[in-house]
C-alpha cells in the first residue's frame, strides 16, 4: 500500500473511532469538534458542517466553534451565513487575524466586502 493509502486508512480509522465514541456520548464536545475537522479534511463537507452546527448548539459562547462553522459554511458556498458566523466568532473573542486572512477554508469569502471589513476590524484590534 502506498503512503497516501496509509493516510486514507488512518483517517478512516480515526473517523470510525470518534464516531463510536460519539455514539456512546452524544454530547461529547471535544469529539464533535474533532470529527468536524476530520470530516472536512476527508472532503465530507456536509458532515463537517453538521458537526460544527452541533458544537455551536452545545457551546454557543465558543468563538472557535463559530469560526469553524464559518469555515464549513464557506466551503458549502454559503457566504452570507459564513460571514454571520465569522462575525459571531469575532464578537465572542476570536482574534487570530493572520490565520483568518490566509485560511484556505475562507477563500470564497475573500472578495466579499464584509469579510474585508471584518479583517480590517480585527487588524485594528491587534
C-alpha positions as CSV (number, residue, x, y, z in Angstrom):
1,X,0.0,0.0,0.0
2,X,1.2,3.5,-0.8
3,X,1.9,6.1,1.9
4,X,-1.1,8.0,0.7
5,X,-3.3,4.9,1.1
6,X,-2.0,4.6,4.7
7,X,-3.1,8.2,5.4
8,X,-6.5,7.4,3.9
9,X,-6.9,4.3,6.1
10,X,-5.6,6.2,9.1
11,X,-8.2,9.0,8.6
12,X,-11.0,6.4,8.1
13,X,-9.9,4.6,11.3
14,X,-9.9,7.9,13.2
15,X,-13.3,8.8,11.9
16,X,-14.8,5.4,12.8
17,X,-13.2,5.6,16.2
18,X,-14.5,9.0,17.1
19,X,-18.0,8.2,15.6
20,X,-18.1,5.2,18.0
21,X,-17.1,7.4,20.9
22,X,-19.8,9.9,19.9
23,X,-22.5,7.1,19.8
24,X,-21.7,6.4,23.4
25,X,-21.7,10.1,24.5
26,X,-23.8,12.3,22.1
27,X,-22.8,15.5,23.9
28,X,-19.0,15.0,24.0
29,X,-18.0,18.4,22.7
30,X,-14.3,17.6,22.1
31,X,-15.2,14.6,20.0
32,X,-17.7,16.6,18.0
33,X,-15.0,19.2,17.3
34,X,-12.5,16.6,16.3
35,X,-15.0,14.8,14.0
36,X,-15.9,18.1,12.3
37,X,-12.2,18.6,11.4
38,X,-11.7,15.0,10.3
39,X,-14.8,15.1,8.1
40,X,-13.7,18.4,6.5
41,X,-10.2,17.1,5.8
42,X,-11.7,14.0,4.2
43,X,-13.8,16.1,1.9
44,X,-17.1,15.3,3.8
45,X,-18.1,18.9,4.0
46,X,-21.8,18.3,4.8
47,X,-20.8,16.0,7.7
48,X,-18.3,18.6,8.9
49,X,-21.0,21.3,8.7
50,X,-23.4,19.1,10.7
51,X,-20.7,18.6,13.5
52,X,-19.9,22.3,13.6
53,X,-23.6,23.3,13.9
54,X,-23.9,20.7,16.7
55,X,-20.9,22.1,18.5
56,X,-22.2,25.7,18.3
57,X,-25.5,24.5,19.8
58,X,-23.7,22.8,22.7
59,X,-21.3,25.7,23.2
60,X,-22.9,28.9,21.9
61,X,-20.2,31.1,23.5
62,X,-17.3,29.3,22.0
63,X,-15.6,31.6,19.5
64,X,-13.6,28.8,17.8
65,X,-16.8,26.7,17.3
66,X,-18.3,29.7,15.5
67,X,-15.1,30.2,13.5
68,X,-15.2,26.5,12.4
69,X,-18.8,26.8,11.5
70,X,-18.0,29.8,9.3
71,X,-15.3,27.7,7.6
72,X,-17.8,24.9,6.9
73,X,-20.4,27.3,5.6
74,X,-17.8,29.0,3.3
75,X,-16.8,25.6,2.0
76,X,-20.5,24.8,1.4
77,X,-20.7,28.0,-0.7
78,X,-23.0,29.8,1.8
79,X,-21.1,33.1,2.1
80,X,-23.8,35.2,3.8
81,X,-24.2,32.5,6.6
82,X,-20.4,32.1,6.8
83,X,-19.9,35.8,7.3
84,X,-22.6,35.9,10.0
85,X,-20.9,33.1,11.9
86,X,-17.5,34.7,11.4
87,X,-18.8,37.9,12.9
88,X,-20.2,35.9,15.8
89,X,-16.8,34.3,16.3
90,X,-15.1,37.8,16.4
91,X,-17.8,39.1,18.7
92,X,-17.1,36.2,21.1
93,X,-13.4,36.9,21.1
94,X,-11.8,35.2,18.1
95,X,-8.7,37.3,17.4
96,X,-6.4,35.4,15.0
97,X,-6.3,38.0,12.2
98,X,-3.3,36.4,10.5
99,X,-4.9,32.9,10.2
100,X,-8.2,34.3,9.1
101,X,-6.6,36.3,6.4
102,X,-4.9,33.2,4.9
103,X,-7.2,30.3,6.0
104,X,-7.9,28.4,2.7
105,X,-11.4,27.4,4.0
106,X,-12.4,31.0,3.8
107,X,-11.1,31.6,0.3
108,X,-14.6,32.0,-1.1
109,X,-15.2,34.9,1.3
110,X,-12.1,36.9,0.5
111,X,-13.7,39.0,-2.3
112,X,-16.7,39.8,-0.1
113,X,-16.6,43.4,1.3
114,X,-18.0,42.2,4.6
115,X,-15.1,39.8,5.0
116,X,-12.6,42.6,4.2
117,X,-14.2,44.9,6.7
118,X,-14.1,42.2,9.4
119,X,-10.4,41.6,8.7
120,X,-9.7,45.4,9.0
121,X,-11.6,45.5,12.3
122,X,-9.5,42.6,13.6
123,X,-6.3,44.1,12.4
124,X,-7.2,47.4,14.2
125,X,-7.8,45.5,17.4
126,X,-4.4,43.7,17.2
